[in-house]
Amino acid sequence: MEYARKIGLVVDFSPENLLELEYADGSSGWTSSVVRGVPWTVGHSKVLCDFHALDDLCVDLVLSSDYLFNMDVFTKHADGFFYIDSEEDAVRFLASVSSIVP
């Protein structure tokens, strides 16, 4: 959420606004903060989104299934997806992406 503060967004750390999440391995954890009503553009569509922060992620952003399906992302933006067929390819891809993110 450091970036959110840097660009002037309000970061909410109130416990009542945090979410409990279940991870793919079945464990769970809590978000650490939320920024509400952030303009987000996908293709030619702009929507307002709430961004919940998770500590210690290996990626910068995780999109919810609700968002992906409500915005019909898989159909409308299929050209932006690709298949990674091995863990080695995934690690290589994530390393290349993280090296270009400011």
Secondary structure, DSSP 8 states (H G I E B T S, - for coil): -HHHHHTT---B--GGG--EEE-TTS-EEE--EEEEEEEEEETTEEEEEEEEE-TT-SSS----HHHHHHTTHHHHTGGG-----SHHHHHHHHHHHHHH--
